[in-house]
Amino acid sequence: MAIKYFEKVLDAYPLCVVALTQIGSCLYDLQRYDEAVDTFGRALERSPNYAEVHAHLALAYSRLGRNQEAYDSLQRAFRMKPKLSKHPYWVHLLGSVSGKIERWDDALAAFRKLTELDVSQADAWHGLGWAYSHLNRELDAAAAYERAVGLAPGNSVARFELGSVYFRLGEFQKAVVAIEEALHSEPDRAQCYCLLASSYLRLGNQPEGLRAAERALQLEPNSADTHFCLGCALHEPETFERAAAEYEESLRLVPKQFEALGNLGDAYLRLGRAEDAKKVLTQAERINSSDPKLHHLLGEVYLKLSDRTAALRECEILKQQDRSLAEELEKLINVRI
């Protein structure tokens, strides 16, 4: 009804920018975002300095995933009318689209400004944590996410991201607590169970890690990540065969995963399948030749294959990457002499 009304206004007053803007807003509310973009564009052809229209155009662009255009439109709106840059709604939009185009410094500035405008807004602290995390400022990210979940305890996404930050910081018990709290609100999220499994495994709690990994696989049986996660939980002497099968399935679903290849090579080696281990580890090396643990593992494989020359070559590579691992491999080589 509203669109028809403003279309009649436009018929009577073809140059009426307000009518076009209202039609664009109605189209946006109806989730007809492409049409909204076209309509806001027509309004700007008539009045190119109308800051609010640039801002609403940015919003429509963002819904279409056209984040660079959203960012540019919003910046134009702020230049034309600086007052808009202090409105929490538009500042939040700027932070969001800035992050999506990986302008993390801009995202950080926007979300920091948002927390200054309203210190009690959980979304602002959530966005700030998101920006800090992508800038590798993990301690700051943890503090921001803690504020976010304190203000919005039911925000399972923020709790999961807080758990992820704790995991990267090596705070595995804190990660477990955060992820389990996230699961209270979102009990069927496989990604949460994968991170929970990894956290338990880092704490040395293999039974709980295995339970979480199995639950992740139940929720997403066709996911490379959940098969890899279960492989890690089964990466024990008694279950190397099962672990290898999970890594194989993960690689079938998504080939050329560096970590899956490395773990599969290790499982094959422990199972006495040195030739198979060599095959997958050389594939991993083509993906990332700068990983010291991979070269140590390759050295072990070559020793199993009685190729001392190749093992020594891996040792020389390791000396440039990790002296302690190089010394470990050198000891293994000397034992075989």
C-alpha positions as CSV (number, residue, x, y, z in Angstrom):
1,M,0.0,0.0,0.0
2,A,2.8,2.4,1.0
3,I,4.6,1.9,-2.3
4,K,1.5,2.5,-4.3
5,Y,0.9,5.8,-2.4
6,F,4.4,7.1,-3.0
7,E,4.3,6.0,-6.7
8,K,1.2,8.2,-7.1
9,V,3.1,11.0,-5.4
10,L,5.9,10.4,-7.9
11,D,3.5,10.4,-10.8
12,A,2.3,13.9,-9.7
13,Y,5.8,15.1,-8.8
14,P,8.4,13.2,-11.0
15,L,11.3,15.0,-9.3
16,C,10.3,14.3,-5.8
17,V,13.3,12.7,-4.1
18,V,11.5,12.1,-0.9
19,A,8.9,9.9,-2.7
20,L,11.7,7.9,-4.4
21,T,13.5,7.5,-1.1
22,Q,10.3,6.2,0.6
23,I,9.7,3.7,-2.2
24,G,13.3,2.5,-1.8
25,S,12.8,2.1,2.0
26,C,9.6,0.1,1.4
27,L,11.4,-2.1,-1.1
28,Y,14.2,-2.7,1.5
29,D,11.6,-3.6,4.2
30,L,10.1,-6.1,1.7
31,Q,13.7,-7.6,1.2
32,R,13.6,-6.6,-2.4
33,Y,17.2,-5.3,-2.1
34,D,18.1,-5.1,-5.8
35,E,15.1,-2.9,-6.5
36,A,15.9,-0.8,-3.4
37,V,19.4,-0.2,-4.7
38,D,18.0,0.9,-8.1
39,T,15.5,3.2,-6.5
40,F,18.0,4.8,-4.1
41,G,20.3,5.3,-7.1
42,R,17.5,7.1,-9.0
43,A,17.0,9.3,-6.0
44,L,20.7,10.2,-6.0
45,E,20.6,11.1,-9.7
46,R,18.1,13.8,-8.7
47,S,19.8,14.8,-5.5
48,P,23.4,13.5,-5.3
49,N,24.2,15.3,-2.0
50,Y,21.3,13.7,0.0
51,A,23.4,12.0,2.8
52,E,20.6,9.9,4.2
53,V,19.9,8.3,0.8
54,H,23.6,7.4,0.5
55,A,23.3,5.8,4.0
56,H,20.2,3.8,3.0
57,L,21.9,2.7,-0.2
58,A,24.8,1.4,1.8
59,L,22.4,-0.6,3.9
60,A,20.8,-2.2,0.8
61,Y,24.2,-2.9,-0.7
62,S,25.2,-4.7,2.5
63,R,22.2,-7.0,2.3
64,L,23.3,-8.0,-1.2
65,G,26.9,-8.7,0.0
66,R,28.2,-5.7,-2.0
67,N,30.2,-4.6,1.0
68,Q,32.8,-2.4,-0.8
69,E,30.0,-0.4,-2.4
70,A,28.3,-0.3,1.0
71,Y,31.5,1.0,2.6
72,D,32.0,3.7,-0.1
73,S,28.3,4.9,0.2
74,L,28.5,5.1,3.9
75,Q,31.7,7.1,3.8
76,R,30.1,9.5,1.4
77,A,27.1,9.9,3.7
78,F,29.4,10.7,6.7
79,R,31.4,13.3,4.7
80,M,28.2,15.0,3.6
81,K,26.6,14.9,7.0
82,P,29.1,14.3,9.9
83,K,26.2,13.9,12.3
84,L,25.4,10.5,10.8
85,S,28.8,9.3,11.8
86,K,27.7,9.5,15.5
87,H,24.5,7.6,15.0
88,P,25.0,4.1,16.5
89,Y,23.1,2.3,13.8
90,W,25.3,3.7,11.0
91,V,28.5,3.3,13.0
92,H,27.6,-0.4,13.5
93,L,27.0,-0.8,9.8
94,L,30.4,0.8,9.0
95,G,32.1,-1.6,11.4
96,S,30.4,-4.6,9.9
97,V,31.1,-3.8,6.2
98,S,34.6,-2.7,7.0
99,G,35.4,-6.1,8.5
100,K,33.8,-7.9,5.6
101,I,36.2,-6.1,3.2
102,E,39.0,-6.7,5.6
103,R,39.6,-3.1,6.5
104,W,40.1,-4.2,10.1
105,D,41.6,-0.9,11.4
106,D,38.4,0.9,10.1
107,A,36.3,-1.8,11.7
108,L,38.1,-1.5,15.0
109,A,37.7,2.3,15.0
110,A,34.0,2.0,14.3
111,F,33.3,-0.5,17.0
112,R,35.4,1.3,19.5
113,K,33.5,4.5,18.7
114,L,30.3,2.5,19.2
115,T,31.3,1.4,22.7
116,E,32.0,5.0,23.5
117,L,28.5,6.0,22.2
118,D,26.8,3.3,24.2
119,V,28.9,1.3,26.7
120,S,26.0,-1.0,27.4
121,Q,25.5,-2.2,23.8
122,A,26.5,-5.9,23.6
123,D,26.8,-5.9,19.8
124,A,29.4,-3.1,20.0
125,W,31.6,-5.2,22.3
126,H,31.0,-8.2,20.1
127,G,32.1,-6.3,17.0
128,L,35.1,-4.9,18.9
129,G,36.2,-8.4,19.8
130,W,35.7,-9.5,16.2
131,A,38.0,-6.7,15.0
132,Y,40.6,-7.3,17.6
133,S,40.7,-11.0,16.8
134,H,41.4,-10.4,13.1
135,L,44.1,-8.0,14.1
136,N,45.7,-10.7,16.2
137,R,45.2,-8.8,19.4
138,E,43.9,-11.8,21.2
139,L,44.0,-10.4,24.8
140,D,42.0,-7.3,23.7
141,A,39.6,-9.6,21.8
142,A,39.1,-11.7,24.9
143,A,38.3,-8.7,27.1
144,A,35.8,-7.3,24.5
145,Y,34.1,-10.7,24.1
146,E,33.9,-11.0,27.9
147,R,32.1,-7.6,28.0
148,A,29.7,-8.8,25.2
149,V,28.7,-12.0,26.9
150,G,28.4,-10.2,30.2
151,L,25.8,-7.8,28.6
152,A,24.1,-10.5,26.6
153,P,24.6,-13.9,28.3
154,G,22.5,-15.7,25.7
155,N,24.7,-14.6,22.8
156,S,26.0,-18.1,21.8
157,V,28.0,-16.7,18.9
158,A,30.0,-14.3,21.1
159,R,30.6,-17.1,23.6
160,F,31.9,-19.4,20.9
161,E,34.2,-16.7,19.6
162,L,35.4,-16.0,23.2
163,G,36.1,-19.8,23.5
164,S,38.0,-19.6,20.2
165,V,40.2,-16.7,21.5
166,Y,40.8,-18.5,24.8
167,F,41.9,-21.6,22.7
168,R,44.4,-19.6,20.7
169,L,45.7,-18.0,23.9
170,G,46.3,-21.5,25.3
171,E,43.6,-21.0,28.0
172,F,42.0,-24.4,27.3
173,Q,40.0,-24.7,30.5
174,K,38.5,-21.3,30.0
175,A,37.8,-22.3,26.4
176,V,35.9,-25.4,27.6
177,V,33.7,-23.2,29.9
178,A,32.9,-20.7,27.2
179,I,32.0,-23.3,24.6
180,E,29.9,-25.4,26.9
181,E,28.0,-22.2,27.8
182,A,27.5,-21.5,24.1
183,L,26.1,-25.0,23.7
184,H,23.4,-24.3,26.2
185,S,21.9,-21.8,23.8
186,E,22.9,-23.6,20.6
187,P,23.1,-27.3,21.3
188,D,23.3,-28.6,17.8
189,R,26.3,-26.6,16.4
190,A,29.0,-29.0,15.2
191,Q,31.6,-26.3,15.1
192,C,31.2,-25.8,18.9
193,Y,31.7,-29.5,19.5
194,C,34.9,-29.5,17.3
195,L,36.4,-26.7,19.3
196,L,35.3,-28.3,22.6
197,A,36.9,-31.6,21.5
198,S,40.2,-29.8,20.6
199,S,40.2,-28.0,24.0
200,Y,39.6,-31.2,26.0
201,L,42.4,-32.9,24.0
202,R,44.8,-30.1,24.8
203,L,43.9,-30.6,28.5
204,G,44.7,-34.3,28.1
205,N,41.1,-35.3,28.6
206,Q,40.8,-37.8,25.7
207,P,37.5,-39.4,26.8
208,E,35.7,-36.0,26.8
209,G,37.5,-35.0,23.7
210,L,36.3,-38.1,21.9
211,R,32.7,-37.7,23.1
212,A,32.6,-34.1,21.8
213,A,34.2,-35.1,18.5
214,E,31.7,-38.0,18.0
215,R,28.8,-35.6,18.7
216,A,30.2,-33.1,16.1
217,L,30.3,-35.9,13.5
218,Q,26.7,-37.0,14.3
219,L,25.6,-33.4,13.7
220,E,27.6,-33.0,10.4
221,P,28.5,-36.4,9.0
222,N,29.5,-35.0,5.6
223,S,31.9,-32.4,7.0
224,A,35.7,-32.6,6.4
225,D,36.1,-30.7,9.7
226,T,34.2,-33.1,11.8
227,H,36.0,-36.2,10.4
228,F,39.3,-34.4,11.0
229,C,38.2,-33.6,14.5
230,L,37.3,-37.2,15.3
231,G,40.6,-38.4,13.8
232,C,42.5,-36.1,16.2
233,A,40.5,-37.5,19.1
234,L,41.3,-41.1,18.0
235,H,45.0,-40.3,17.4
236,E,46.1,-42.8,20.1
237,P,48.2,-46.0,19.8
238,E,45.1,-48.2,20.3
239,T,43.0,-46.4,17.7
240,F,45.5,-45.2,15.0
241,E,43.7,-47.3,12.4
242,R,40.4,-45.6,13.1
243,A,42.1,-42.2,13.2
244,A,43.6,-42.8,9.8
245,A,40.2,-43.7,8.4
246,E,38.8,-40.4,9.6
247,Y,41.7,-38.4,8.1
248,E,41.2,-40.3,4.9
249,E,37.5,-39.4,4.8
250,S,38.2,-35.8,5.6
251,L,40.7,-35.6,2.7
252,R,38.2,-37.3,0.4
253,L,35.7,-34.5,1.2
254,V,38.3,-31.7,1.0
255,P,41.6,-32.7,-0.6
256,K,45.0,-31.0,0.1
257,Q,44.4,-30.1,3.8
258,F,47.8,-29.6,5.3
259,E,47.0,-30.6,8.8
260,A,44.9,-33.7,7.8
261,L,47.8,-34.9,5.5
262,G,50.3,-34.4,8.3
263,N,48.2,-36.3,10.8
264,L,47.4,-39.0,8.4
265,G,51.1,-39.4,7.6
266,D,51.9,-39.7,11.4
267,A,49.1,-42.3,11.8
268,Y,50.4,-44.3,8.9
269,L,53.9,-44.2,10.3
270,R,52.7,-45.4,13.7
271,L,50.9,-48.2,11.9
272,G,54.1,-49.3,10.2
273,R,52.9,-48.0,6.8
274,A,56.0,-46.0,6.0
275,E,55.6,-45.9,2.2
276,D,52.0,-44.5,2.6
277,A,53.3,-42.1,5.2
278,K,55.9,-40.8,2.8
279,K,53.4,-40.4,0.0
280,V,51.0,-38.2,2.1
281,L,53.7,-36.2,3.8
282,T,55.4,-35.3,0.6
283,Q,51.9,-34.0,-0.5
284,A,51.8,-31.9,2.7
285,E,55.3,-30.6,2.0
286,R,54.1,-29.3,-1.4
287,I,51.5,-27.3,0.5
288,N,53.7,-26.0,3.3
289,S,57.4,-26.7,3.3
290,S,58.2,-24.4,6.2
291,D,56.6,-26.5,9.0
292,P,59.3,-28.0,11.2
293,K,57.2,-30.8,12.6
294,L,56.5,-32.0,9.1
295,H,60.2,-32.3,8.3
296,H,60.9,-34.1,11.6
297,L,58.1,-36.6,10.7
298,L,59.5,-37.0,7.2
299,G,62.9,-37.7,8.8
300,E,61.4,-40.5,10.9
301,V,59.7,-41.9,7.8
302,Y,62.9,-42.0,5.9
303,L,64.6,-43.8,8.8
304,K,61.9,-46.4,8.7
305,L,62.6,-46.8,5.0
306,S,66.3,-47.1,5.7
307,D,67.0,-44.0,3.7
308,R,69.6,-42.3,5.9
309,T,70.6,-39.8,3.2
310,A,67.1,-38.5,3.0
311,A,66.7,-38.4,6.8
312,L,69.9,-36.3,7.0
313,R,68.5,-33.9,4.4
314,E,65.5,-33.4,6.5
315,C,67.8,-32.8,9.5
316,E,69.6,-30.1,7.6
317,I,66.3,-28.4,6.7
318,L,65.3,-28.5,10.4
319,K,68.5,-26.8,11.5
320,Q,67.3,-23.7,9.6
321,Q,63.8,-23.9,11.2
322,D,63.9,-25.4,14.7
323,R,67.2,-26.4,16.3
324,S,65.7,-28.5,19.1
325,L,63.7,-30.6,16.6
326,A,66.8,-30.9,14.5
327,E,68.8,-32.3,17.5
328,E,66.0,-34.8,18.2
329,L,66.1,-36.1,14.7
330,E,69.9,-36.2,14.7
331,K,69.8,-38.4,17.8
332,L,67.4,-40.8,16.1
333,I,69.6,-40.9,13.0
334,N,72.7,-41.6,15.1
335,V,70.8,-44.4,17.0
336,R,70.2,-46.1,13.6
337,I,73.9,-46.1,12.6
